């Protein structure tokens, strides 16, 4: 059995590749980083260190890699594969469609059957984007719906940025938390769902994609943005969780989404399972051993403040479901002040550009252009007003600003 994974980064190797390799699959990674490709082909294995309440070393065996520019070799691997997966990040997706399309065409020519693609991108409406991307590179008469299962996922595993010192010792090592469940769309497969421990097929995938974005991602981001405002020198996300006021504010925001999700998906969620999920997430966010950073959790402001993502997307859902969301508005406003830096003291490129644009054009322009909110839509105008009010308060915040904010919400 063979899995081809596009993306040999944190999620591709520590999560998807690891799950399938432990179930007996040969795993072939496709990546554009030549040194990584060479290292995987030389070692044929890599190490995942589980850093949690109980530590563990996992050796992922029987792996190899192909450079992303080698379309012919990629197409050959796809023709031979039993299943595909992607974990490249949203911005890189357009760069892999041509290679996948070439593989699908070759697969059809040599008489192989349908294949499923597990899309591990934390992207809402991922199947729609993927279908459109593939169609641009396939013949108009290619039977895409019959031959390809586009399987959406909810990626809950947290993997930190690897410290440079650790990578100098072993360029293939990865740290990860113990959580190892991959929720995916049971209805999307064209073939039988693989017998791989850790796969958790669900019938109502939209509910779990939204839960990931608007509870997990939202709460994580709220911790990062609020802790940075309190202590710009704080490095780790566990420091935010151990601050009682930050934890309370994040939990309030998560519950705003939690109540909206119960209204939207009453067959999936209720007060009890949402409480269990939120408490579990806060415990996992507070994992000191993982060493996850405020920089990683908060970086990429243009994406994380976009209309469909964790902050503004949650506010839109809350408004649609009639749930007041003052804590989410506070976390959204706090994002505009985020300037955390990596271990080299650098802003992420996207954040640097965002902050330059914010300084040049101002908050009113950014909340419409970056967040995609429309003043002409009454519900969105109210969201703009709520976030703007919090933004103005944060501009003139005093020493007890978070306590005062919590008293309001």
N, C-alpha and C positions, 0 to 999 in steps of 0.2 A: 504494500500500500504506500502511496506517495502523496504528500502534500507539497504544493508550491505556494510559498508565502512571499508576496511583494512587500518588502520592508523588513530589514533585519535590525530594527531598532528595539526600543524597550519593550513595547507590547508584542511585536512580532516574535522576538526571541524568548522573553521571560514568560509569556502567557500563551500565545497561540502555538508557536513551535514546540514549547515545552509540553503542553497538553497532548498534542498529537504524537510527539516523539515517545512519550511515556506510554502511549497506547499502542506502540509498535510501528508507527509510520516512519518511513524515510522522509526527511524534511529538506526541501530545497528552497533556499532563500534567494530573492532577487533584490539587489541593492546597487546603488550608484557609487558607493564609497569603496574604491578599489582596495585600500588596505584592509578593510573589513572583509571583503570578498576573499582576498588572499588568505587572511588568517583563518576564516571558516574552512576553506578548502584544505589548508595545511593541517589544522587540528582535528577537523571532523567532529568536534564536540565543543561544548562551552559550559561554563559553570553559572548557575543561578543561586545566589545566597539569599535565603529567606530570612529576613530581619523582622522579627515579630516577637510575641511573648515566648514562643519557642523557635529557636533557630534551626535551620536545616540547610544542607548543601545538596542541590540537585544537579547532576551531570546530565546534560541533554546530548544524546549520542546520535550517530548516523545522520549527520547533517552535512550539507554542502551549500555552495552559493554560485550564482551566476551574476555577472555584471549587468546592470539595467540597460546598457547600450547594446548588448548582444542579442538582438531581436530573434535571430535564427535559433540560437540555443534556447532562448526562453520559449519560443513557439514549440520546439521539440519537447521540452519539459512539460508544457501544458498538454500536448497531445498524449503524453504518457501518464499524466497525473490522474489520481482518483478524486481529488478535491483541491480547490484553490482558496487562498485567503489574501486579504490586503490589510496592511497596517502601516501606511506610508504618511498619514496626515492629510488633512483636507486639501491643503495647497498643492500637494504633490500628486493628487489623484489624476488630474488631466494629463500628466506625463506618463502614466502607465497604461492608458486605454489602448493605445496603438499596439503595444506588445501583447496585451491580452487578446485583442481582436485577431492578431496574426496567429496566436495559438489556437483560438477557437476555430478559425478557418482551417488550419492544418489538422486539427482534431477531426473535423467533419470530413476532410478529404481522405483520411486514413481509416475512416469507418468507426471511430470511437463514439460512444454515446454521450448523453447529456452530462454536464458537470455543474457542480455548485460552487459559488464563490461566497465565502464568508467575509463580510465587509466590516472590518474592525476599525472604524474611523470616528466614533463618537459624533456622528453627523446625522441630524434629523433629516428625514426623507432621503436617506442614503441610496435606497434602491432606485429612486427616480433619477437622481444625479448620475448614478452609475449606468443606468440604462441609456440615458441620453449620451453619455460619454462614449459608450461602446458603439452606439448606432452611427456616430460620426466616422467610425473607422471600419465598419462592416458593410458588405454589399446590402443594397436595399431589400433584397429578397432573402437575407439570412434569417433563419427561423429562431430568433433570439429567445423568444418566450418558451419554446419547446426544448431548446438545447442548453439553456443556462438558468440555474436557480440563483437569484440574487438575494442573499440571506443577510438581513439586517441584524445587528447585535447591539447589546448594551454592555459597554466595557467598564466594569467596576474596579478592576485591579489597579492599584497605585504603585507606580515605579518611579523612584527618584532620579534626578540627574546624577550620573556617576561622577564622583570626585576624580579630578585629574590624576591624583596620586595613585588611586586604585587602578585606573586604566593604564598607567605607566607600568605597573606590575603585571597586569593581565588585560590586554585590550578587549577581550571577549567577556569579561565578567560582568554580571548584572546583579543589582540588589532588587528585592521585591518584597511586598508584604505576603502574608500567608494566604489571603483570599484568592481563590482559584476557580471561580465559577463564571462561565461564559454563557450569559443569557442570549438566546438567538431565536429567530423566527421559525417556529415549527412548520408553518404553512408554506414557506418559500422553497423548500428543497425539491429538486427534481428527482433525486435519488434518495434511498433510505438514509435517515439521519445517522451519521457515523456513531459507532459504539465507542465513544471516547469519554471516560470519566471526567466530569467537570463541565460538560455541555449541559445546558439547562434550557431545553426548547419550551417556548411559551406560545400560546395561541393568539394573544392580543399584544403584539409586539409594540405597538404605538404607546401603550401604557407604560412599558418598561423603559423605552427610549426617553419618554417625557420624565419619568421618575428619575432617571440618571441625570438628565440635564438640569432639572428644576429642583431636585432635592440634593443629590450628591454634589454635582458641579457647583450649584448655587451656594450650598453651605461651605464647601471648600474655599470658593472665591471670597465669600463674606469673611471668613477667618483671615485670609491673607490681606485683604484690603483694610479691614478694621485694625488688625494688629500693626500693620505698617504705619497707620496714622498715629497709633499710640506710641510705638517704639520703632522708628525707622532702622534701628540697629538690630532688631530681632532677625534671626536667620531662619529658624525652623518653624514649620507649621504647628508642631506640638506646643510651642510657646504660646501660640494664639489660643489653642484649645484649653490650655491650663490657666489662661486669663479668664476669670469667671464672667466678666462683663462681655468679652468677645464671644465666649461660648454661648452665653445667653442670647446675644444678638443674632448669632448665626443660627441657633436653634429656632428662634422666633421666625426668621426668614424661611427656614426649611419647613416649618409648620404652616406658614402661609401657602407655600406650594403644596404641602401635604393635604391641606383642606381642599384646595382647588382640584387636586388630582382625585380625591375621594368623590367629589361632585362629577368630575368628567368621566371617571372609570369606576363606577360603583360596584361593578362585578369583580374588580381586581383588588381594590384598596378599601381599607376601613381604618378606624381610629387605632385599633390594636396593631395591625401590621405596619402602619405608618410609624407609630411610636417605636416599635421594635427596630425598624429600618433606620430611623433617625438616630436612635441611641447607639446602634451598632456603628454607624458612620462616624459619629463623634468619637467613639472609642478608637476606631481605626485612624482617624485624623490625628489623634493624640499619641500615636505610636512613635516613641522616642527612637527606638532602634532603627527605624527605617531611614531617618535623617532627611525626610522630604522637606524641601525649602519653600519659604514664602515666595521667593523669586519664581520657582517653577510653577507653583500653584496659581500665581497671579499674573504671570507674563502673558504677552500677546493681547494687549488691551483691545485693539480693533476687532479681533475675533470674539473675545469674551464679552464685549459690549454690543455686539451686533444683534440685530432684531430677533433672530431665531435662537440665540444662545442663552446661556444660563441666567443672566440678569434681566435683560429686557424681555426675553422670551417668557420668563417667569412672570414678570409684571403684566404682560399681555394676557397670559393664561389666567392669572388671578383676576384681572379686570373682566375677562369674558365669563368667569364663573362667579362673579360677584363677591370676591374675597378681598377685603382690605389688605394692603401689603406695605405698611410703613417701614418694616424692617428691611424688606427687599429694596425699597426706594433708598434707604440709608446706605445699604451695601453698594448699590449702583452708584450713588453719588461719591462714595469713598473711592471707587475705582478710578475716578478722575484725578485723584491725588497720588496714585501709586507710582513709585519710582524705585522699586527694589532692583538690586543689581546682583549679577552672578558672582562666582567666587573670584573672578578676575576684576571685579569692580565695574563691570559694564552693564548698561541697560540692554535689554533685547532690542534688536534693530526695529521691530514693529513698535515697541513702546517708545523708543526715542523719537520716531517719526510722529507718533500720536501726540506726545507731549509738546513737540515743536508746533504741530498744527493747533493744539489747544491754546498754546501761548499766542499764536498768530491770529486765530479766528475767534476764539472764545467759546465758552460753554454752549450758548444758544445754537451756534452753528454745528458744533460737534454732536449734540444730542439728536439732531435731525440727520446729519450726514453719516455719522458712524453708527448710531443706534437705529437709524431708519424709522424714527417715530415721526408721525405726521400731525402737524398742528391743525390740519383741516378735519381730522377725525376726532370727534368729541372725547371718546375714551382715551385716545392716545394723547390728546392735549392735556387731560387730567394727569396722566402719567408724567408727562414733561414737567408740569407744574409741581408735582410732588417731588420729583428728583431734583428739580431746580431749587426748591425750598431747602432741601437737605444740603445741597451743594453750597448754597449761600451761608447756611449755618456752619458748615465745616470750614469755610473760608475764614470765619471769625471765631473759630472754636476756642473755648477756654480750657482750663485744666480738667474740668469734670464733664467734658462734652459728651462722652459716651454714656455716662450715667444719666445726664439730662436727656439724651436721645432715647434711652431705654424707658425713661419715665413717660416720654411722649407716645411711644409705641405700645 
